[in-house]
Structures are given as C-alpha cells and as structure tokens.
Amino acid sequence: MGSQKQGLMWLTGLVFLNILVLSMADVHHYEFFLQESNFTKLCSTKNILTVNGSFPGPEIRARRGDTVFVNVHNQGNTAVSIMWEGIEDSNNGSNQLIQPGRNFNYEIELDDKIGTLWWHATSAWARATVHGAFIVLPAANEDYPFPTPDSDKTIIIGIYIYIYMEELTEANQSIALGQSDVYTIDDHTGETNGCSNDTMFEYQVDYQGLYIVRIINAVNETMVFGIASHSLTIVGQRGAYSRRSFTNSLTLAPYQVIDALLCANQNLGHYYITARPSSDTTRSTAGILRYTTTST
C-alpha cells in the first residue's frame, strides 16, 4: 500500500512539473532567407547557398517546452527542404520541398528535448553550407543536472569545397581547374593554407571558468575533436542528457552532436583546438583557445 501511495505521489509530482513547464513555455519566431552569396576563402571566391548570408547559418535558441516557428524563404535557384535533427513526432514539415521564390513556415515543438540539436538542408550539396545549431536550454524553472556553467559555446565542424588551378605534370598539357576541400571550425579554415584572407577560429575563456562546449559534426566523416592540455566531460548527446564521462578528445560520428563541459584550469596562455578525420591524421584544421584573465 505504501509503495502504491509513493508511486501515486511521484506521478502527481511529474504531472505537476510538466504542467508548470508548459505554462511557462514561450513561442519563438525566426526568419530564414536562403540566398546565393559570394564567399572568398583559400584564395578563391565561389558562390554558395547560405542562410541570411552566413555560413554556418543562424543559431536557434529556445527552452524546453517552447514552440519554435521558422519561416524559410527560398531565394536561391534550387528547391530545398530543411531537416531538424533530433525532432521527432512534430509538425515540422521536414519533407516539404520549398521551390525557388516560395516559403514554408516550420513548426517545431520542444516537449522533451534538451541540449544541442542542429538543422540542415536535406540534399547533400546544400547541407555543406546550409546548416546551423539548435540550442534547447532548460525551462525557466529547471536547473542543469551538473554545476551551472558560466556560458556556452557552439562549435560546428564543417567542410569547405573550393576550386583551384593545377598545372598538369604531363608535357604539353595546359593549366586545368581542380577541386579540393578543407575542414572548418565554424567558417574558419585556419591559417595553414597560405592565403591572406583565411582566418583561425578563436575561443576566449576566463581562468577557472566552466563552459558547455556544444560540438556539431556537420561532415559525413568520423571526426576527432580536442583541445590541447584540456579534458572534456561529456554531459549530453542528441538532444538529451547523458551519463557523464571524461575524455581528452571526442570522436564524433558523421552528423553527431556532443555537449561537453570544459573547465579552463590550465596555465594562462593559448592552446590549439583541432578537428581532423579519424581516417587521416594529415588533414586537419585548427583554432585557438585563449585565456583572457590572470590567475589570483
């Protein structure tokens, strides 16, 4: 009898908590404009499909229980649809193909999701540039199940394909166009390619600060991510909290998302942030973690 009473009390409390969360839920509206934009990287200018002129696209932020509307206007030249990774059983219109000159207003309900998700174009060629983060924060009355971080940072590992000029080695052959690619951290290709317009990703932290680092692998390859001399504590994956585990580097499957805690507890200075495919240690991109305050 006692166990039944306890079970009823637990169920009543859970229902009350859900009612409380929903009563404090909010509605968010975003406007996405798919546009053809010129980007100059790796000593080459190319036309790519972007969202609101940026690559990666805008970051969406909401709280658990909220509803998000994203009105996507296709001002490009090809029909596109958007996938909301990790959002199931929602009227999100992921199969809606948006023709050039048309728009579609997606509705996404965040009933039980928490942490980091992401959105992207469904076609492979558009996904490379049309993607962004979808951050689901705790509801207004909820706490993190771990020490409250000072702030958070989203890091998207991507790939940038570019055209270059290559001289063929055989005699009497003319110069021909070739194609290659480099990995990016956000939209930064790093400074190892010899092009003055290339930039390096930089993440500034305070000494003894605690941060959530939200890593999204937007590449169709298994990628290895790490921050020199720093360990990471995994706390979430795929829009849910996970059992905590500690690691010096993260291995992310294609299109995987991991939330990790970073404690900035090393000697003041700067440390390399690296991302590389697991199958090829020679191809990588790098950024910088930089401490901004002095130790007491």
N, C-alpha and C positions, 0 to 999 in steps of 0.2 A: 504493500500500500504506500509505504514511504517513497519507494523508487518511482511509483506512478505519479505521486504528487510532485516530486522533484522534476520529473520529465515534463509535466504539465507547466510548471513554473518556468522551466528553461524555454519551452516552446512559446509561452506567452511573452517572455522577455525578448525572444528573437523576433516575434511578430511586431512587438512594440518598437524595437530598434529599426526594423525595416520601414515601418510607418513614419518614424521620426526622420529617417534618411530621406525618404521620398517627399516628405512635407517641406524639407529644406532644399530640395533639388532645384536646379536652375536650368534655363534654356539658353543656348548659345547659337549665334548665327555667324557663319563665315561666308565670304565671297571669294571663290577661286576663279581666276581667269587664265585659261590655257592659251599661251602665246608663243609664237616663234621669236626667239631672241638670239642676238649675236653674242657669243662668249669667246674671249681671247685667252687661251691657256696654251702652255707648251709651245710658244712661238707660232701659234696658228689660231686663226679666227674661224669659227664654224657656227652654223645656225642650229640651235637645239630647241626642243619644245620645253617650255618652263611653265611654272605656275606663279602668277603675279610677278613675272620677270626674274624669279630667283631659282637657284639650284644649289642645294635641295629646296623644296617648296616650303610654304609656311607651316609653322608648328601649331597644332591644335592643342588647347589646354582646357580641361573641364574637370569636374569632380564626380566621384562615384554616385550614380543615381541621376545624373544630369541627362538632358537630351541635347544633341548637337545637330544643327541643320547646316549643311554645306552646299551652297548653290554654285555649281560648277558651270562656267560659261566657256564653251569651246570656240576660241577664236583662232584655232590652228587650221591646218589643211586636211586633217585626217580624223575619222571618227575615233573616239577614245571613251573608255569606261574606267571607273576608279574602284579599286578593291580596298576594303577596310579590314586589314589583317587582324584576326582575333575576335571580330564582332560576328557572333552567330545569332540566328533567330531574331533578326532585326530588320525593319523595313528600310534597308539601306540601299536598295537598288543597284547592287553590285553588277548585275547583268544588264544594266541599262547602258546601251551604246549611245553616246552623245555625238550627234552629227555636227560637222562644222557649221557655225552660225547658230547653234541651238544651245540650250542649257538644261540642266537637271538638278533638282534640289534634293539631296540625300538627307535622310533622317536616320540618326544613329542614337539608340538608347543604351545608356551605360549602366545597366542594372547591377551587374556583379563584377565588372572589370575594375582592375586597379593596377597602377604601374604604367609601363610603357608599351604602346602598340605602335603601328605605323600604317600609312596608307600609300598606295602606289597605283600607277596605271596598270591595266591588266596585260597589255601587249608587251612583249619582251623589249622591243626597240624603244618604246616610250617610257618603260619602267626605269631605264637607266638614268633619266633626268627628271621624270615626273614622280616624285616621292617626297615624303616628309614624315615627321614624328607626330604621334597622337598620344598625349600625356594625360593619364587619368589619375588625379590626385585623390587623397582620402576625402570623404564627405566632411562637411563643415564641423561635425561633432565627433569625428574619428581621429585617432592618433595612429602613427606608424607603429608596427609591432617590433620596432628596433629604435635605438636612440634617434631623436629628431635631427635630421641633417640641417646644416646651415644654409645650404642651397643645393641645386641640382644642375647638371649639365648634360645635354643631349649630344652624342657623337654618332654621326652617320658615316659608316664606311661605304664608299661608293667607287665607281669606276668611270673614267672619262676617256672616251674614244676620240682619237684625233687623226688628222691626215698629215702626212709628212712627205718630203721629197727624198727619194732614194735613188742613187745612181747605181745602175746595174753593173755587175762586175765583168760581164762578157764584153768582148771587143765590139765596137760599132753599135753599141746599144745606147739609146738616148735616156735622159733622166725620166723617171716614171713616178707616179703617185703611189704611195703605200699607206698602210693603216696600222696603227698600233693603239695601245691603251695604257693608262697608268691608274693606280688606285688613288683614292682621295679620302681625306678626313674632312667631313663636311664638303665644301667645294675646293679645299686646298690640296694642291698636288705635291707640295713640298718644294724644296729649293735645290734639288739634285739634278735637275734636267737642263741647267744652263740657260734658262730663259728669264729675262728680267721681270716679266710680268707674273711669274709664278710666286706664290706665297705659301707660308707654312702655318698650319693650324697652331694656335696658342691658347692655353687654358691657364688662367691665373687663379691661384688658391692662396689662402692665408695659412700661416703656420698653425698647426693643431686644429685646423678646420675639418669638419666632417661633411662629406658630399655624397650625393647619389649621382653616379655616372650611368647614364642611360645609353647603352651601345646598341646600335641597329646595324645589322649586316645587310646592306641593300645589294649585295653582289651574289651572283649564282655560283659561288665557290665557298668552301670552308675557309674561314679567315681566323688568324691568330692575332689577338689584341693584347697589348701590355703597356705598362708604364714603368720605366726603369726604376729599380730600387723600391718600388711600392707594391704592396699586396692589395688584393681586392676581396671583398666579401660579397658573394652572390646572395641577393635577397629576393629576387623576383625574375620571372620569365613568362612570356606570352600572356601578359595581362593578369597575372596573379602572383601573390607572394609565394616564395618557395623556401624550402629548408635551407638555412644558412650554411654556406661552405666557403672555405678560404682557398685562394689561389694566387699565384704570381702572374698568371696570364689566362686569358679567356679564349677558348676555341668555340667559334660561332658557326653553326651550320648555315647553309645558304638561307638568307632571309630570316635568320633567327634574331631575337631581341633578348638582351640580358640587362637587368638592373643590378648594380653593384655599389657597395659602399666603399668610399676611398677616404682614408684618414691621412691628412697631409702632415706627417710626423717625421719627415726626413730633414737632413741638413738643408739650410736655405740655399737656394740656387735654382737651376733648371735641369729638367730630366726629359729624356726623349719618350715620346708616345709613339708606338709603332703599330702598324697593321700590315699583315702580309698573308698571302695564301699559304695554307698548310703544306701544299704540294711543291712550293718553290720558294726557298729562302732568299733567293737573289732578287725577287721582285717585291718591293715593299714601299710604303710611304711612311713619312714621319711627321710628328708635330712636337710641340714643346709644352711641358707642364712647368709653370714658372711660379715660384713663391713671391709674394708681394709684401710681406711684413717681416719684421725682425723678431727673433726669439727673445723672451724675457728670462 
